[in-house]
């Protein structure tokens, strides 16, 4: 794979966009696995051309799959898709250093801190989260951030 010196982006922008769109389509499919009613979010972590982790928003292991209470409010303990993907790779023999995170929605502030601490080098997302502070933190932290236009 011909990439720039940072190993995160192809030197051929058209080829990079093709890969970004393909991985995002997979993240959108992964989001469909979420049991959340209000919003379904999917995440993929890709490193050196391989998917190393995946995640979707939902409750922690051992909890009922109901993400919202009877009023439609999201339970405080629901995990975001990117947090699930980062935790999943943490349980493996791999790591996220230098990986690209494909996320159907941009991250919140708390997840942005996890993304930075995990060593992820690039974020590709579709829809912006209601609070742009997470994206601002990632950009300030040196991440390459790309928003894809609708697929």
Residue pairs with C-beta under 8 A, 6 or more apart in sequence:
1 10
1 48
1 49
2 10
2 11
2 12
3 9
3 10
3 11
4 10
4 11
6 121
6 144
7 48
7 98
8 98
8 100
8 121
8 122
8 144
9 16
9 122
9 144
10 16
10 19
20 102
20 124
20 146
20 148
21 148
21 151
23 44
23 46
23 51
23 100
23 102
23 124
24 102
24 104
24 124
24 126
24 148
24 151
25 151
26 42
26 44
26 51
26 102
27 42
27 43
27 44
27 54
27 102
27 103
27 104
28 42
28 104
28 126
28 151
29 42
30 42
30 43
30 44
30 54
30 55
30 56
30 81
31 40
31 41
31 42
31 56
31 57
31 81
31 104
32 40
32 42
33 42
33 56
34 40
34 41
34 42
34 56
34 57
34 58
34 67
34 81
35 58
35 59
35 65
35 66
35 67
36 57
36 58
36 67
36 68
36 74
36 78
37 67
37 68
37 72
38 67
38 68
38 72
38 74
39 57
39 105
40 56
40 57
40 104
41 56
41 57
41 80
41 81
41 103
41 104
41 105
42 54
42 55
42 56
42 81
42 103
42 104
43 53
43 54
43 55
43 56
43 81
43 82
43 84
43 85
43 101
43 102
43 103
43 104
44 51
44 53
44 54
44 85
44 101
44 102
45 51
45 52
45 53
45 54
45 85
45 86
45 89
45 96
45 99
45 100
45 101
45 102
45 120
46 52
46 99
46 100
46 101
46 102
47 94
47 96
47 97
47 98
47 99
47 100
52 89
52 92
52 94
52 96
52 99
53 85
53 86
53 88
53 89
53 92
53 94
53 96
54 85
54 88
55 79
55 81
55 82
55 83
55 84
55 85
55 86
55 87
55 88
56 81
56 84
57 67
57 78
57 79
57 80
57 81
57 84
58 65
58 67
58 78
58 79
58 84
59 65
59 66
59 67
59 75
59 77
59 78
59 79
60 77
60 79
63 77
66 75
67 74
67 75
67 78
68 74
68 75
69 75
79 87
80 107
80 108
80 111
81 103
81 104
81 105
82 101
82 103
82 107
82 111
82 114
82 115
83 111
83 114
85 101
86 96
86 114
86 115
86 118
86 120
89 95
89 96
89 118
90 118
95 118
95 119
96 118
96 119
96 120
97 118
97 119
97 120
97 121
98 119
98 120
98 121
99 118
99 119
99 120
99 121
99 122
100 120
100 121
100 122
100 123
100 124
101 115
101 120
101 122
101 123
101 124
102 124
102 125
103 123
103 124
103 125
103 126
104 125
104 126
104 127
105 125
105 126
105 127
105 128
105 129
106 123
106 125
106 127
106 128
106 129
106 132
106 134
106 135
106 147
107 115
107 123
107 125
107 129
107 134
107 135
107 138
108 129
108 131
108 133
108 134
109 131
109 133
109 134
109 137
110 134
111 134
112 133
112 134
112 135
112 137
112 138
112 141
113 137
115 123
115 138
115 143
116 137
116 138
116 141
116 143
120 143
121 143
121 144
122 143
122 144
122 145
122 146
123 138
123 143
123 144
123 145
123 146
124 146
124 147
124 148
125 145
125 146
125 147
125 148
126 147
126 148
126 150
126 151
128 135
128 147
129 135
135 145
138 145
139 145
